[in-house]
Amino acid sequence: MASLSYSIYTGGRVHLEYRKMSLMRIAGWLLIAVFGGVVALVGQKLISNPDTAAPAAGLMATPDSTQTSSGPSKTKVSPLIGADEARGIVLQVLASAGIRTQAIRQGRHALRGPGRSQSETMPLISFACSAAYSCLSIMNNIERQLEPVQYQLIRSKSIDRPNKPVYRAVAKGASPVLALRASPPNPRLTVVISDVGREPATLDAMLALDGDVTYAVSVNEPYAKAVAERLLEAKREFIAHLPMEPSIADKMDGPAFLTRDMSLSEVQERTRKFLDLLPGAVGADGHLGGGFSSSEKHIGAVLEVLAERGLFFLDQRPIDSSVSTARAKAMGVRSAAKTHRLDASGSAVEAKLRAVEVALVLEGHAVVVAEPSPKVLAALGQWLKNLRNRKIHLIRLSETVL
């Protein structure tokens, strides 16, 4: 053979040229290479041991010094602390206190603390207390029943507020197991003022409302950041109001909407930029969004970003076919859903507020999303002042999500 040339890439290109190489020598080298490869494969198969594989990510492994006849020592994996035992005890106490099954809901609660990631959550049992037993007495009874099996009931850092949800955490040793949220027995109302920031002049009127009202700040408005800073100074709760493609594209009333023709990575990149504008937001919802919320993969991309930041989602239910709530539950993202819309169109605002009161009596809770028009704010402000006389408790949106 006159010549044989080939190249090997190792960061630069090296040319090796073999001249006047006999066919016998080439064949010999090939046989050696094939034989060596077979030996290597057989040897790897013989020395590999599936029992020595590393434990699954997230599990704590402790070495066991006991040798077995089958070979090297095996690694035991410490089980994660489950919530089933504690959950069973809590549910038994609630049943003995006369808490109806309909008043008990289960979901997830944000897990905070040194070294915790923003996305961590723990199981949650949320319940409405009965008229016969106060929330604190029920919590004390739960604590007594947990003690014999070495569980502790830990208070939250925040002070228990009268007529507001009470929070506790069930723990075993240093490990959190289960979160508990006990709400007052009377009807519970959540009010969210939507489209905040479009009319900065109305902000003073909005801040005159009860301190437990939640605000949805429009992220694609020029005053969004300044409005969020004002809300933070006033210690008000707010969420990010994300512009989402409506059912009719022509109704998009601002820039930078999240749309179904965007790739999922583009949706997530824009969502992160929106959230970066509003540090301090505890969750998010969608502006319009009839079209966007019908796409599982697109709303799922938004929910994934919320999950990584430990935020919840409010489903405004722009259309009956919205998949937001179902998708959030499937992904383990905390969520709530609007039950009533309060605006100045159609029937009088006062009539709509009376409809909310009827729903509160029948259902026990309501999530009202209100537009920030002067007419709505005036009627809503007066109505909220009289809530105590109606024995209705106003709670923040973050205190109702599951």
Long-range contacts (C-beta under 8 A, 24 or more apart in sequence): 1-26, 81-172, 81-175, 81-177, 82-177, 83-122, 83-123, 83-170, 83-177, 83-178, 85-149, 86-146, 86-151, 86-170, 86-172, 86-177, 86-178, 87-123, 87-125, 87-178, 89-142, 89-145, 89-146, 89-149, 89-151, 90-125, 90-142, 90-170, 90-178, 90-180, 91-125, 92-145, 93-138, 93-141, 93-142, 93-145, 94-127, 94-138, 96-141, 97-129, 97-130, 97-132, 97-133, 97-138, 97-141, 98-130, 98-132, 98-133, 99-127, 99-128, 99-129, 99-130, 99-138, 103-127, 103-128, 103-364, 105-402, 106-402, 107-334, 107-401, 107-402, 108-332, 108-334, 108-402, 109-179, 109-181, 109-334, 110-310, 110-334, 111-176, 117-310, 118-308, 118-309, 118-310, 119-307, 119-308, 119-309, 119-310, 120-310, 121-310, 121-332, 121-334, 122-169, 122-176, 122-177, 122-178, 122-179, 123-177, 123-178, 123-179, 124-178, 124-179, 124-180, 124-181, 124-402, 125-178, 125-179, 125-180, 125-181, 126-180, 126-181, 126-183, 126-402, 127-180, 127-181, 127-182, 127-183, 128-182, 128-183, 128-184, 128-185, 128-188, 128-364, 129-182, 129-183, 129-184, 129-185, 130-185, 131-185, 135-166, 135-182, 135-183, 135-184, 136-160, 136-166, 138-182, 139-166, 139-168, 139-180, 139-182, 142-168, 142-180, 146-170, 151-177, 153-180, 163-393, 164-212, 164-393, 164-395, 164-399, 165-395, 165-399, 181-399, 183-393, 183-395, 183-399, 184-393, 186-391, 186-392, 186-393, 187-360, 187-361, 187-364, 187-365, 187-366, 187-391, 187-392, 187-393, 188-360, 188-364, 188-365, 188-366, 188-392, 188-393, 188-395, 188-400, 189-356, 189-360, 189-365, 189-366, 189-368, 189-387, 189-392, 189-393, 189-394, 189-395, 190-214, 190-336, 190-365, 190-366, 190-367, 190-368, 190-394, 190-395, 190-396, 190-397, 190-399, 190-400, 191-368, 191-370, 191-380, 191-384, 191-394, 192-216, 192-239, 192-285, 192-314, 192-338, 192-367, 192-368, 192-369, 192-370, 192-397, 193-370, 193-371, 193-372, 193-377, 194-241, 194-285, 194-287, 194-316, 194-369, 194-370, 194-371, 194-372, 195-241, 195-287, 195-371, 195-372, 196-227, 196-231, 196-238, 196-241, 196-372, 197-221, 197-223, 197-224, 197-227, 197-241, 198-372, 199-372, 200-226, 200-227, 202-372, 202-374, 202-377, 203-227, 203-230, 205-372, 205-374, 205-377, 205-378, 205-381, 206-372, 206-377, 207-231, 207-234, 207-236, 208-381, 209-377, 209-380, 209-381, 209-384, 210-384, 210-385, 210-387, 210-394, 211-235, 211-236, 212-237, 212-394, 212-395, 212-396, 213-384, 213-394, 214-238, 214-239, 214-396, 214-397, 214-398, 215-239, 216-240, 216-241, 216-285, 216-314, 216-369, 217-241, 217-278, 217-281, 218-243, 218-254, 218-287, 219-243, 219-274, 219-275, 219-277, 219-278, 220-254, 220-255, 220-256, 220-257, 220-274, 221-254, 224-277, 224-278, 225-277, 225-278, 228-277, 228-278, 228-279, 228-280, 228-281, 231-280, 232-280, 237-282, 237-396, 237-397, 237-398, 238-278, 238-280, 238-281, 238-282, 239-281, 239-282, 239-283, 239-284, 239-285, 239-311, 239-314, 239-397, 240-274, 240-275, 240-277, 240-278, 240-281, 240-283, 240-284, 240-285, 241-284, 241-285, 241-286, 241-287, 242-271, 242-274, 242-284, 242-285, 242-286, 242-287, 242-302, 243-286, 243-287, 243-288, 244-286, 244-287, 244-288, 244-289, 244-291, 244-292, 244-293, 245-288, 245-289, 245-290, 245-291, 245-292, 246-288, 246-289, 246-290, 246-291, 246-292, 246-318, 247-290, 247-291, 247-294, 247-318, 247-319, 248-290, 248-291, 249-291, 251-288, 252-288, 253-288, 254-287, 258-292, 258-298, 258-302, 259-291, 259-292, 260-291, 260-292, 260-295, 260-298, 262-298, 264-297, 264-298, 264-301, 267-298, 267-301, 267-302, 268-301, 268-302, 268-304, 268-305, 271-301, 271-302, 271-305, 271-306, 272-305, 275-305, 275-309, 275-311, 281-311, 282-311, 282-312, 282-397, 282-398, 283-311, 283-312, 283-313, 283-314, 283-334, 283-397, 283-398, 283-401, 284-311, 284-312, 284-313, 284-314, 285-313, 285-314, 285-315, 285-316, 286-315, 286-316, 286-318, 286-324, 288-318, 289-316, 289-318, 289-322, 290-318, 290-319, 290-322, 293-318, 293-319, 293-322, 293-323, 293-324, 294-319, 294-321, 294-322, 294-323, 295-323, 296-323, 296-327, 299-323, 299-324, 299-327, 300-327, 300-331, 303-327, 303-328, 303-331, 303-333, 304-331, 306-333, 307-331, 307-332, 307-333, 312-336, 312-397, 312-398, 312-401, 314-338, 314-367, 314-369, 314-397, 314-401, 316-369, 334-401, 334-402, 335-401, 335-402, 336-367, 336-397, 336-400, 336-401, 336-402, 337-367, 338-367, 338-368, 338-369, 339-363, 339-365, 339-366, 339-367, 339-368, 340-366, 340-367, 340-368, 340-369, 341-368, 341-369, 341-370, 342-368, 342-369, 342-370, 342-371, 342-376, 342-380, 343-370, 343-371, 343-373, 343-376, 344-371, 344-373, 344-375, 344-376, 349-375, 349-376, 349-379, 349-380, 350-379, 350-383, 353-379, 353-380, 353-383, 357-390, 357-392, 360-392, 365-400, 367-397, 367-400
